[in-house]
Amino acid sequence: MASIALCAAAACAAGGVAAVVRPSVRQIVALLATGLLAGSIVSGAQGYGWHRQSMLVRDCGAREWVGHVEADPMPGAYGASLRVRLTGGPLDGARVRVYWPQEAEVPDLGRTVRFSAVLEPLPLAEGWSRRVARTGACATGSAWRAEVGDWRPGVTGPLFAWRARVLEEMHAIPGVGGDLLEGIVLGDRRRLYGTEADEEFRVLGLTHLVAVSGSHLALACGAVALVGGALRVRRKPLVLLTVAAGGAYAAVTGMAYSALRSLMMLGVGGIAQLSGRRTDGMASLAVAVVSVLALEPWSVYDVGFQLSVLAVGSLFLFGSLATEWATAGTPAPFRPVMAALALTLVAQVVTVPVIASCFGMVSLMAPIANGYAGPLISVALWAGLAASVALEALPGPAMLLMRVSSALLSFTAWISSHLAGVPGAAIALGGGPLVVAGPVLGAMLVWLRWPRPRSAVQGRLFVAGAVACSLAAALGPPASRDMSITVLDIGQGDAILVRDGGRTMLVDTGPDDTVLRSALAREGVRTVDVLVLTHAHDDHTGGVGGLRGVTDIGWTAVPGIVAEGFTAPDSVVSRVVGPETVRGVSAGDSWRLGAATVDVVWPPREAREELSTNDTSVVLRVRRGGFDALLTGDAEHTALAGIAAAGDLGCVEVLKVPHHGSDNGLTQEALDLIRPHDALISVGEGNDFGHPCASVIEMLDDAGCVVWRTDRQGDVVVEVGTNGYRVRSQRRGSRTALRARMGISRGEHAVPVAYTSAPHPEALNGREGSRGPQAGLSHIRRRGPAARARPPPSPWAHSRGRRPRVQLRGVPGRERGCG
């Protein structure tokens, strides 16, 4: 990774040199080869050092460690986690992640700490550990004894002490303005983490304005330069003072890699000014990237650094061209506004591959949001910095200035809240080869042709085309009118799409908002008519924040017996869907989704005994013609027994196996009643729970079920047609999907993919009659889609009558509601 980055930096340097001396092709190739070689050396040294530290960890055992805190502690459900650089001992200089004892004082950034722990190497097979390793940490552990010491020695110690004092005063400012003030001015985002404003800024593409980055350092240094110029400070001392102020600000805010990049560019510019040389933007960027990677190779994995380099480089390369096109047909008074929008658009397009891969969405409102938020936040930053510097000398005026800054930030958050609620403010977009190749090829084509506007009409057409493309992206493709059930591959959790007649129901949201957005992008979902949250566990509701801004939600169903648990004011669910649209549902409720009917078979309206959270799961039966599917959430033995006792546990074609295939989910008694043909298991690869349980898989195999698992086959899609249904895997590269396309028999654990493919006799396990629902489902009547996905009627409007049995033609002995 570092070799690729350094090669790209060498390409930037070549571009800068080409602007001055026009080197030959041989010289450019030599420069690129040098960058690749240097990157390989840096990567090799980085990998060797990390693996050496990981091997040393294994022999350390339980002991006392000393180090200093390198970043602000991250809050968590089980206490704070710290990134610590160890000093002394066998791991001198190594980075580790430590879970801090809940009863101990949580140290600030820059503190020296002493703790006792057993450090263990990171298990790189798991996703979270790979993310931790990309910060340079080689081990993790939980401390059982910890104490906080003095500030770290050296010149940075007093800076961190000053930062802590200023933050203590900022803590007294309440509300979203205070939350933003700490993050924007001093880089402490603990108060902002997980708040509604944090979500809204992410939807609008304003995250770079909230976290300290290169733009913040540039603004801080610009303020120093303006003040120095007003005081008539001589050029050389002013340059040195500005660079020193930038270094101090970067250090006190945690030395973010994007700020370090900006500091390096500032240093290059300062040297050029002091030596009387002219500067080149791309060459300065290349020098800064090479310097940062050489000093800290792990920065290559930092998303903020990647976005910073791409954005700045794109502005150097294409900023003037985009401005020329945007202002070609614009009246003079509006040209500054159009130029600012054009620059934001260029930076956004070039950074799409990174944004889509990391956040699962791209903001369409980013140019507009940056247009108002950039100036407001810049003024608030200057006011906050001035107040922080003057706090100890003039505490009264300084606190007043801080409150003015907080008010500006509150106003910015208020505007952003309304803008983030606009349908289509962002679109779900996952990473992939096309997302990466599109901007890269487009940038290369523009660079080679360099098409300049020839008339004002062309400029107006360019602006109109950009607006039209944004509107088309916001509207998205038309919703599919065919019925399908898609179990999304979102890791260890549940997220199921049910679509029919142009209407969409999403059952649960999985554990992670970014993963959910990527999954919705794969399916092209822009509107969710019905959102069902089966029960209050994070692996089913943790990703609900990913719906904010990228989908329009109709109404939300939650378990009727615990409905208030989903509508608490401090709940993420209530922030995303709005408490006024949340409705509790119970057994007997039903609604239409296109031509399909969705019946709630659990939980009961009044529970006779206290139910566990899993047993409060909303269990749905989806019917369309002769096809039935049962979606069970995390229902366990008590819930399944209750459904069976109510007579609602009948035969279905497709079963979503309860509780990810856990041994306390599906029972043999329930399976004998359900008798599914296909069993779908939503489960994360390499999960810590051992799901699915081997006994459950064996139970399903003995029953002749075709088992589909998202950890092995990716998204699993059930397509329902007029003559039957089929199940297919979205992971085309999987062995199971390949065997399915080759038509291998079910007796060899293949899966039917044709509407008419019936299982072989050996797959029936001795049972009489054909078990293939594809063999002859009754004709599904073509009815027009409902005007809306209607919510369930009021409780007193439900019929308590039992549904009549329906004989399926061509499937001997198969009835609805059969035991």
C-alpha positions in Angstrom: 0.0 0.0 0.0 2.8 2.4 0.9 4.6 1.6 -2.3 1.5 2.5 -4.4 1.1 5.7 -2.4 4.8 6.7 -2.9 4.6 5.8 -6.6 1.5 8.1 -6.9 3.5 10.8 -5.0 6.3 10.4 -7.4 3.8 10.8 -10.2 2.7 14.1 -8.6 6.3 15.2 -8.3 6.8 14.3 -12.0 3.8 16.5 -12.8 5.3 19.3 -10.9 8.7 18.9 -12.5 7.1 18.7 -15.9 5.4 22.1 -15.4 8.9 23.6 -15.1 11.5 21.7 -17.0 9.5 19.3 -19.2 11.5 16.1 -18.5 11.8 13.2 -21.0 9.7 10.1 -20.8 12.8 8.2 -19.4 13.2 10.7 -16.6 9.5 10.4 -15.6 9.7 6.6 -15.7 12.9 6.7 -13.5 11.1 9.0 -11.0 8.1 6.6 -10.9 10.4 3.6 -10.4 12.2 5.4 -7.6 8.9 6.0 -5.9 7.9 2.3 -6.2 11.3 1.2 -4.9 11.2 3.6 -1.9 7.6 2.5 -1.1 8.6 -1.1 -1.2 11.5 -0.5 1.2 9.2 1.5 3.6 6.5 -1.2 3.4 9.0 -4.0 4.1 10.5 -2.2 7.1 7.0 -1.4 8.4 5.8 -5.0 8.1 9.0 -6.4 9.6 8.8 -4.1 12.6 5.1 -4.8 13.2 5.5 -8.6 13.0 8.6 -8.5 15.3 6.6 -6.6 17.9 3.7 -9.1 17.5 6.0 -12.0 18.1 7.4 -10.3 21.2 3.9 -9.8 22.7 3.4 -13.6 22.9 6.2 -13.9 25.5 5.4 -10.9 27.7 2.6 -12.4 29.8 1.0 -10.4 32.6 3.1 -7.4 33.6 3.0 -3.7 34.2 3.3 -1.3 31.3 4.1 2.4 30.9 3.3 4.6 28.0 1.6 7.8 26.9 -1.8 8.3 25.3 -1.6 9.1 21.6 -5.3 9.9 20.9 -8.4 10.9 22.7 -10.1 7.9 24.4 -12.9 6.3 22.6 -16.1 5.7 24.7 -17.7 2.3 24.6 -20.4 0.2 26.2 -17.8 -1.4 28.5 -15.6 1.5 29.1 -13.1 3.6 27.2 -10.4 2.3 24.9 -7.0 4.0 24.5 -4.3 4.0 21.9 -1.0 4.0 23.9 2.6 4.1 22.8 4.6 2.1 25.2 7.9 3.4 26.7 10.5 1.0 28.1 10.2 -2.7 28.5 10.3 -5.4 25.7 7.8 -3.4 23.5 9.5 0.0 23.7 8.0 2.2 21.1 5.1 -0.1 20.2 1.5 1.0 19.9 -1.2 -1.0 21.7 -4.9 -0.6 22.2 -6.0 -0.9 25.9 -9.4 -1.2 27.3 -9.4 1.0 30.4 -10.9 -0.2 33.7 -14.4 1.4 34.2 -13.6 2.5 37.8 -10.3 4.2 36.9 -9.8 7.8 35.8 -9.8 8.1 32.0 -6.6 9.9 30.9 -6.6 12.8 28.4 -4.5 12.9 25.2 -0.8 13.4 26.1 -1.0 11.8 29.6 1.5 9.3 30.8 -0.2 6.1 32.0 0.8 3.0 34.0 -1.3 -0.1 33.7 -1.3 -3.9 34.3 -2.6 -6.1 31.5 -2.0 -9.2 29.5 -1.4 -8.0 26.0 -2.2 -10.3 23.1 -1.4 -10.1 19.4 -4.3 -8.9 17.2 -6.3 -11.8 15.5 -6.0 -10.5 12.0 -8.8 -12.9 10.8 -11.3 -10.6 12.3 -12.3 -7.3 10.8 -12.1 -5.2 13.9 -8.5 -6.3 14.6 -7.5 -5.4 11.1 -8.8 -1.9 11.6 -6.9 -1.6 14.8 -3.7 -2.9 13.2 -4.0 -0.3 10.5 -3.4 2.3 13.1 0.0 0.7 13.9 -1.1 -1.2 17.0 0.4 -4.6 17.4 -1.5 -5.8 20.4 -4.6 -5.3 22.5 -5.6 -6.1 26.1 -7.8 -5.2 29.0 -6.2 -3.4 32.0 -7.2 -4.5 35.5 -5.2 -1.9 37.3 -4.4 1.6 35.9 -3.2 5.0 37.1 -2.7 8.3 35.3 0.6 10.2 35.6 2.0 13.5 34.5 1.9 15.0 31.1 4.4 13.6 28.6 7.8 15.1 28.7 9.1 17.6 26.2 7.7 20.7 24.5 4.3 19.0 23.8 3.5 18.4 27.5 2.6 22.0 28.3 0.6 22.1 25.1 -1.5 19.1 26.1 -2.0 20.5 29.6 -3.3 23.8 28.1 -5.6 21.8 25.8 -7.1 20.0 28.8 -7.7 23.3 30.6 -9.5 24.8 27.6 -11.6 21.6 27.1 -12.7 21.8 30.7 -14.0 25.3 30.1 -15.7 24.2 26.9 -17.5 21.4 28.8 -19.6 24.0 30.4 -21.1 25.0 27.1 -24.2 22.8 26.6 -25.9 21.7 23.4 -24.8 20.8 20.0 -22.8 24.0 19.7 -20.6 22.9 22.6 -20.3 19.4 21.1 -19.1 20.8 17.8 -16.9 23.4 19.4 -14.7 20.9 21.1 -14.3 18.8 18.0 -13.7 21.6 15.5 -11.4 23.8 17.6 -9.3 21.2 19.5 -10.1 17.9 17.8 -11.9 16.2 20.8 -14.9 14.5 19.3 -16.0 12.5 22.3 -19.1 14.6 22.9 -20.0 14.6 19.3 -19.6 10.9 18.8 -22.9 9.2 17.9 -25.0 12.3 18.2 -27.7 13.4 15.7 -25.4 16.2 14.5 -22.6 13.7 13.8 -25.0 11.7 11.6 -26.3 14.7 9.8 -22.8 16.1 9.0 -21.9 12.7 7.6 -25.0 12.6 5.4 -24.1 16.1 4.0 -20.4 15.4 3.5 -19.3 17.8 6.2 -17.2 15.4 8.2 -14.0 17.0 7.1 -15.1 20.2 8.7 -15.9 18.6 12.0 -12.6 16.7 12.5 -9.4 18.6 12.7 -7.8 18.3 9.2 -5.6 20.2 6.8 -8.2 22.9 6.3 -8.3 23.6 10.0 -4.6 24.0 10.1 -4.6 26.2 7.1 -7.2 28.4 8.7 -5.3 28.6 11.9 -2.1 29.5 10.1 -3.9 32.0 7.9 -5.1 33.8 11.0 -1.6 34.0 12.4 -0.4 35.3 9.1 -3.1 38.0 8.9 -2.4 39.1 12.5 1.3 39.2 11.8 0.7 41.2 8.6 -1.5 43.7 10.4 1.2 44.1 13.1 3.8 44.7 10.3 6.0 41.7 11.3 8.8 41.2 8.9 8.5 38.5 6.3 11.0 35.9 7.5 10.0 36.1 11.2 6.4 35.9 10.1 7.0 32.8 8.0 8.8 31.1 10.9 6.1 32.1 13.3 3.3 30.8 11.0 5.0 27.4 10.6 5.7 27.2 14.3 2.0 28.0 15.1 0.9 25.3 12.6 3.2 22.8 14.2 1.9 23.6 17.7 -1.8 23.4 16.5 -1.2 20.1 14.8 0.5 18.6 17.9 -2.1 19.8 20.3 -5.0 18.4 18.3 -3.5 14.9 18.1 -1.3 15.3 15.0 -3.9 14.0 12.5 -2.3 12.8 9.4 -4.2 15.2 7.2 -3.0 18.1 9.4 0.5 16.7 9.2 0.2 16.7 5.4 -0.9 20.3 5.5 1.9 21.2 7.9 4.5 19.7 5.5 3.1 21.6 2.6 3.2 24.8 4.7 6.9 24.0 5.5 7.7 23.6 1.8 6.0 26.9 1.0 7.8 28.6 3.9 11.2 27.3 2.6 10.4 28.5 -0.9 9.5 32.0 0.4 12.6 32.2 2.5 14.9 31.1 -0.3 13.2 33.3 -2.9 12.0 30.3 -5.0 8.5 30.0 -6.6 6.4 27.1 -5.5 4.3 24.5 -7.4 1.2 23.0 -5.7 1.5 19.5 -7.0 5.2 19.3 -6.2 4.6 20.6 -2.7 1.9 18.0 -2.2 4.2 15.2 -3.5 6.9 16.3 -1.0 4.4 16.4 1.8 3.0 12.9 1.0 6.5 11.4 0.8 7.5 13.0 4.1 4.4 11.9 5.9 4.7 8.3 4.6 8.4 8.2 5.5 7.7 9.5 9.1 4.6 7.4 9.7 3.9 4.6 7.1 0.7 3.7 8.9 -0.8 7.0 7.6 -1.4 5.3 4.3 -4.4 3.5 5.8 -5.9 6.7 7.4 -9.1 7.7 5.6 -8.7 11.3 6.5 -5.2 11.4 5.0 -6.4 9.7 1.8 -9.3 12.1 1.4 -7.1 15.1 2.1 -4.5 14.1 -0.5 -7.1 13.3 -3.2 -9.1 16.5 -2.6 -6.1 18.8 -2.6 -4.5 17.1 -5.6 -7.8 17.3 -7.6 -8.1 21.0 -6.8 -4.6 21.6 -8.0 -5.2 19.6 -11.2 -8.8 20.5 -12.2 -9.8 23.4 -10.0 -9.1 26.1 -12.6 -10.9 24.1 -15.4 -14.0 23.4 -13.3 -14.2 27.0 -12.3 -13.9 28.1 -15.9 -16.8 25.8 -16.9 -19.0 26.8 -14.0 -18.6 30.5 -14.5 -18.7 30.6 -18.3 -22.4 31.3 -18.5 -23.0 32.7 -15.1 -23.8 36.4 -14.4 -20.9 38.3 -12.7 -22.6 38.6 -9.3 -23.0 34.8 -9.0 -19.6 33.7 -10.3 -17.9 33.5 -6.8 -20.7 31.2 -5.7 -20.5 29.0 -8.8 -16.7 28.8 -8.5 -17.0 27.6 -4.9 -19.6 25.0 -5.9 -17.4 23.8 -8.8 -14.4 23.3 -6.5 -16.5 21.4 -4.0 -17.9 19.2 -6.8 -14.4 18.4 -8.2 -13.1 17.4 -4.7 -16.2 15.2 -4.2 -16.1 13.4 -7.5 -12.4 12.6 -7.1 -12.8 11.3 -3.6 -15.9 9.1 -4.4 -14.0 5.8 -4.5 -12.7 6.3 -0.9 -16.0 7.8 0.4 -18.1 5.1 -1.1 -15.8 2.3 0.2 -15.6 3.7 3.7 -19.0 5.2 4.4 -21.2 3.4 1.9 -22.8 6.6 0.6 -22.1 9.8 -1.3 -23.7 13.1 -0.4 -25.5 14.9 -3.2 -26.0 17.9 -1.0 -22.3 18.3 -0.3 -21.7 21.2 -2.7 -24.6 23.2 -1.1 -23.7 22.2 2.4 -20.1 23.1 2.1 -21.2 26.4 0.6 -22.8 27.6 3.8 -21.0 25.4 6.4 -17.5 26.3 5.3 -17.7 30.0 6.0 -19.7 29.6 9.2 -17.4 27.0 10.6 -14.3 29.0 9.5 -15.5 32.0 11.5 -16.4 29.8 14.5 -13.0 28.2 14.4 -11.2 31.5 14.4 -13.4 32.8 17.2 -12.8 29.5 19.2 -9.1 29.6 18.7 -8.9 33.3 19.7 -10.9 32.5 22.8 -8.8 29.5 23.7 -5.5 31.5 23.4 -7.0 34.4 25.5 -8.7 32.2 28.1 -6.1 32.4 30.9 -5.4 36.2 30.4 -9.0 37.4 29.8 -11.3 34.6 31.0 -14.5 36.7 30.8 -14.2 38.0 27.2 -12.8 34.6 26.1 -15.8 32.7 27.4 -18.1 35.2 25.7 -16.3 34.7 22.4 -16.5 30.9 22.9 -20.3 31.2 23.3 -20.5 33.2 20.2 -18.6 30.5 18.4 -20.9 27.9 19.9 -23.9 29.9 18.7 -22.6 29.9 15.1 -22.0 26.2 15.2 -25.5 25.6 16.6 -26.9 27.6 13.7 -24.9 25.6 11.3 -26.2 22.3 12.9 -29.8 23.7 12.7 -29.5 24.3 8.9 -27.8 21.0 8.4 -30.6 19.2 10.3 -33.2 20.4 7.8 -31.0 19.8 4.8 -30.1 16.3 5.8 -33.8 15.5 6.0 -34.4 16.2 2.3 -35.1 13.0 0.4 -32.1 12.1 -1.7 -29.6 14.2 0.4 -27.3 11.2 0.0 -27.3 8.1 -2.0 -26.2 4.6 -0.9 -23.1 3.7 -2.9 -20.8 0.8 -2.1 -17.2 0.5 -3.2 -16.2 -1.7 -6.2 -14.1 -1.7 -9.4 -16.6 0.5 -11.3 -16.7 3.0 -8.5 -12.9 3.3 -8.5 -12.3 3.0 -12.3 -15.0 5.6 -13.2 -13.5 8.6 -11.5 -9.9 7.5 -12.4 -10.7 7.1 -16.1 -12.7 10.3 -16.2 -9.9 12.3 -14.6 -7.4 10.9 -17.1 -9.7 11.7 -20.0 -10.2 15.3 -18.8 -6.5 15.7 -18.3 -5.6 14.5 -21.7 -8.3 16.5 -23.6 -8.5 19.5 -21.3 -11.8 20.7 -22.9 -12.3 24.4 -22.3 -15.7 26.1 -22.7 -16.1 27.8 -26.1 -19.2 29.8 -25.3 -21.5 30.8 -22.5 -24.1 28.3 -23.8 -21.7 25.4 -23.2 -21.1 26.7 -19.6 -24.9 26.8 -18.9 -25.3 23.3 -20.4 -22.5 22.0 -18.1 -24.3 23.4 -15.0 -27.6 22.1 -16.2 -26.1 18.7 -16.8 -24.5 18.5 -13.4 -27.9 19.4 -11.8 -29.7 16.8 -13.9 -27.2 14.1 -13.0 -27.6 14.9 -9.3 -31.4 14.7 -9.6 -31.2 11.4 -11.5 -28.9 10.0 -8.8 -31.2 11.2 -6.1 -34.2 9.6 -7.7 -32.4 6.4 -8.5 -33.6 3.5 -10.7 -37.3 2.5 -10.6 -38.2 0.0 -8.0 -38.6 -3.6 -9.1 -42.2 -4.7 -9.4 -41.5 -8.4 -9.1 -41.6 -10.1 -5.7 -38.4 -11.0 -4.1 -37.0 -11.7 -0.6 -33.3 -10.8 -0.2 -31.3 -11.8 2.9 -28.5 -9.3 2.8 -24.9 -10.2 3.6 -24.3 -7.6 6.4 -22.2 -9.7 8.8 -23.4 -11.1 12.1 -26.9 -9.8 12.1 -30.1 -9.6 10.1 -31.3 -7.4 7.3 -33.9 -8.7 4.9 -35.5 -6.9 1.9 -39.0 -7.9 0.8 -40.1 -6.3 -2.4 -43.3 -6.5 -4.5 -45.2 -4.3 -6.8 -42.7 -1.5 -6.5 -42.9 -1.5 -2.7 -40.2 -2.3 -0.2 -40.1 -3.7 3.3 -36.8 -3.9 5.3 -36.8 -6.3 8.2 -34.0 -5.3 10.6 -30.9 -3.2 9.7 -27.9 -5.3 10.8 -25.2 -4.2 13.2 -23.4 -1.5 11.1 -24.7 1.5 9.3 -21.9 1.6 6.6 -22.4 -2.1 5.8 -26.1 -1.6 5.5 -25.7 1.3 3.1 -23.4 -0.7 0.9 -26.0 -3.5 0.9 -28.8 -1.1 0.0 -26.6 0.3 -2.8 -26.2 -3.2 -4.2 -30.0 -3.5 -4.4 -30.7 0.0 -5.6 -33.0 0.8 -2.7 -34.0 4.4 -2.2 -37.3 4.1 -0.4 -38.4 1.8 2.4 -42.2 1.8 2.7 -42.1 -0.4 5.9 -39.2 -0.8 8.3 -39.6 -3.7 10.7 -37.3 -3.8 13.7 -37.9 -7.3 15.1 -36.3 -6.7 18.6 -34.0 -4.4 20.5 -30.6 -6.0 19.9 -27.7 -4.2 18.1 -27.2 -6.9 15.5 -30.7 -6.2 14.3 -31.0 -2.4 14.9 -27.4 -1.2 15.1 -27.3 -0.2 11.5 -30.5 1.9 11.5 -28.5 5.1 11.4 -27.4 4.1 7.9 -30.9 4.8 6.6 -30.6 8.5 7.5 -30.5 10.6 4.4 -30.2 7.8 1.9 -33.7 6.3 2.1 -37.2 7.7 2.6 -39.0 5.6 5.3 -42.8 5.2 5.4 -43.6 3.8 8.8 -41.8 1.5 11.3 -43.0 -1.6 13.0 -41.6 -2.8 16.4 -42.8 -5.5 18.9 -46.1 -4.3 20.3 -45.3 -5.5 23.8 -42.1 -3.4 24.1 -42.9 -0.6 21.6 -41.8 2.1 24.0 -38.3 0.6 24.1 -37.8 1.7 20.5 -39.2 5.2 20.9 -37.2 6.6 23.8 -36.0 10.1 23.1 -32.3 9.2 23.3 -32.7 6.3 21.0 -31.0 6.3 17.6 -34.1 4.6 16.2 -36.3 7.5 17.2 -33.9 10.0 15.6 -33.9 8.2 12.3 -37.5 7.2 11.9 -39.3 9.6 14.1 -41.4 8.4 17.0 -44.6 9.5 15.3 -44.1 6.8 12.6 -43.3 3.9 15.0 -46.1 1.5 15.6 -46.2 -1.6 17.8 -47.4 -4.7 16.0 -48.6 -8.0 17.5 -50.0 -11.4 16.4 -53.0 -10.9 14.2 -51.9 -7.6 12.5 -51.3 -7.7 8.8 -50.7 -5.3 5.9 -50.2 -5.3 2.2 -47.0 -4.9 0.3 -47.8 -4.7 -3.4 -49.7 -7.9 -4.1 -48.2 -9.7 -1.1 -49.7 -10.0 2.4 -47.6 -9.7 5.5 -49.0 -11.3 8.6 -47.6 -10.9 12.1 -47.7 -14.2 14.0 -45.7 -13.2 17.1 -45.4 -11.6 19.7 -48.8 -11.9 21.3 -50.8 -8.8 22.3 -50.4 -9.8 26.0 -47.6 -12.1 27.1 -48.6 -14.6 29.8 -45.0 -14.8 31.0 -42.0 -12.5 31.0 -40.2 -12.9 27.6 -36.6 -12.5 26.9 -35.6 -9.9 24.3 -35.1 -12.5 21.6 -38.6 -14.0 22.3 -40.2 -10.6 21.7 -39.0 -10.8 18.1 -41.6 -9.8 15.5 -42.2 -13.0 13.4 -43.7 -12.4 9.9 -45.3 -14.6 7.4 -45.1 -13.3 3.9 -47.8 -14.7 1.5 -48.2 -14.2 -2.2 -50.5 -16.7 -4.1 -49.2 -20.2 -3.2 -45.9 -19.0 -1.8 -45.2 -18.5 1.9 -42.1 -17.5 3.7 -41.5 -17.2 7.5 -39.2 -14.6 8.8 -38.4 -15.3 12.4 -35.9 -12.7 13.7 -34.2 -14.1 16.8 -37.2 -16.0 18.1 -36.3 -18.9 20.4 -38.0 -21.9 21.9 -40.6 -20.0 23.9 -41.7 -17.9 20.9 -41.8 -20.9 18.5 -43.9 -22.9 21.0 -46.3 -20.0 21.4 -46.8 -19.7 17.7 -47.4 -23.4 17.4 -49.9 -23.3 20.2 -51.8 -20.5 18.4 -52.0 -22.7 15.3 -49.9 -20.3 13.1 -46.9 -22.5 12.6 -47.8 -24.1 9.3 -45.9 -25.3 6.2 -43.9 -22.7 4.2 -41.6 -22.8 1.2 -38.9 -20.6 2.7 -37.8 -20.3 6.3 -35.4 -17.6 7.7 -33.8 -19.8 10.4 -34.2 -18.1 13.8 -31.3 -16.6 15.8 -28.7 -17.1 13.1 -28.9 -20.9 13.4 -28.2 -20.9 17.2 -29.0 -24.1 19.1 -31.6 -22.2 21.2 -33.5 -21.1 18.1 -35.0 -23.7 15.8 -36.5 -26.8 17.4 -37.3 -30.2 15.9 -41.0 -29.8 16.8 -41.2 -26.4 15.0 -39.3 -27.7 12.0 -41.8 -30.7 11.7 -44.6 -28.1 11.5 -42.9 -25.7 9.1 -41.4 -28.2 6.8 -39.6 -25.7 4.6 -38.0 -26.5 1.3 -35.3 -23.8 1.6 -33.7 -22.5 4.8 -31.9 -19.2 4.9 -29.3 -18.3 7.6 -28.1 -14.8 8.1 -24.7 -15.1 9.8 -21.3 -13.4 9.8 -18.2 -15.1 8.6 -16.0 -16.3 11.5 -18.3 -14.9 14.1 -17.5 -15.3 17.8 -20.7 -17.2 18.7 -20.2 -20.3 16.6 -23.3 -19.6 14.5 -24.8 -21.6 12.9 -24.8 -24.5 15.3 -23.8 -27.9 13.8 -26.8 -29.6 15.3 -29.1 -27.1 13.6 -27.5 -27.7 10.2 -27.8 -31.4 10.7 -31.4 -31.0 11.7 -32.1 -29.1 8.5 -30.2 -31.6 6.4 -32.1 -34.5 7.9 -35.4 -32.6 6.9 -34.2 -32.3 3.3 -33.9 -28.5 3.4 -31.6 -26.6 1.1 -29.4 -24.5 3.4 -28.3 -21.0 2.3 -25.8 -19.1 4.4 -24.8 -15.5 3.9 -21.3 -16.0 5.3 -20.6 -18.4 2.4 -22.9 -17.4 -0.4 -23.3 -13.6 0.1 -26.7 -12.1 -0.5 -29.4 -14.8 -0.9 -32.3 -13.9 -3.2 -35.7 -15.6 -3.3 -37.4 -14.7 -6.6 -41.1 -15.4 -6.7 -42.8 -15.8 -10.1 -46.2 -16.9 -11.5 -45.2 -20.5 -11.7 -43.0 -20.9 -8.6 -39.9 -19.5 -7.1 -36.2 -19.9 -7.1 -33.3 -19.2 -4.8 -30.0 -17.9 -6.0 -26.8 -16.6 -4.5 -25.3 -13.1 -5.3 -21.8 -14.2 -4.6 -21.0 -15.4 -8.1 -17.5 -16.5 -7.2 -18.7 -18.9 -4.5 -18.4 -22.7 -5.1 -22.0 -23.2 -4.1 -23.2 -20.7 -6.7 -21.0 -22.3 -9.4 -22.4 -25.7 -8.7 -25.9 -24.4 -8.7 -25.3 -22.9 -12.2 -23.9 -26.3 -13.3 -27.1 -27.9 -12.2 -25.7 -30.4 -9.7 -28.4 -32.3 -7.9 -29.7 -31.4 -4.5 -28.5 -34.7 -3.1 -25.0 -33.2 -3.5 -26.0 -30.1 -1.6 -26.6 -28.0 -4.7 -29.4 -25.5 -4.9 -32.3 -25.3 -7.4 -32.1 -22.3 -9.7 -34.8 -23.1 -12.2 -38.4 -22.5 -11.6 -39.3 -26.1 -12.5 -36.4 -28.0 -10.9 -37.7 -30.5 -8.3 -35.4 -32.2 -5.8 -34.2 -35.7 -6.5 -35.9 -38.6 -4.5 -32.8 -39.2 -2.4 -33.2 -35.6 -1.0 -36.6 -36.4 0.4 -35.1 -38.6 3.2 -37.8 -41.2 2.8 -40.8 -38.9 2.9 -43.6 -39.5 0.6 -44.5 -37.2 -2.3 -42.7 -34.4 -3.9 -41.3 -31.7 -1.7 -40.5 -29.3 -4.5 -42.7 -26.2 -4.3 -41.4 -25.3 -7.7 -43.1 -28.4 -9.1 -46.5 -26.7 -9.3 -47.5 -23.8 -7.2 -51.0 -22.4 -7.8 -51.2 -19.5 -10.3 -50.4 -16.2 -8.6 -53.0 -13.7 -9.7 -51.7 -10.6 -11.2 -53.2 -7.8 -9.2 -52.2 -4.1 -9.3 -49.9 -2.9 -6.6 -51.4 -1.2 -3.6 -51.4 2.6 -3.7 -49.2 2.4 -0.7 -47.7 -0.2 1.6 -50.6 0.1 4.0 -49.9 0.1 7.8 -51.8 -2.4 9.9 -55.3 -1.4 10.9 -56.2 -0.5 14.4 -56.2 -3.4 16.9 -60.0 -3.7 17.1 -60.3 -4.0 13.3 -58.6 -7.4 13.0 -60.4 -10.6 12.2 -59.7 -13.4 14.6 -60.8 -16.1 12.2 -58.5 -18.8 11.0 -57.2 -18.6 7.5 -58.8 -21.4 5.3 -56.7 -24.1 4.1 -55.5 -24.0 0.4 -54.6 -27.1 -1.6 -51.6 -26.6 -3.8 -52.1 -28.1 -7.2 -49.3 -30.5 -8.2 -47.9 -30.9 -4.7 -49.5 -34.0 -3.2 -50.4 -33.9 0.5 -49.3 -30.2 0.8 -51.7 -27.8 2.5 -51.5 -24.4 4.1 -51.7 -24.7 7.8 -50.8 -28.4 7.8 -49.2 -30.0 10.7 
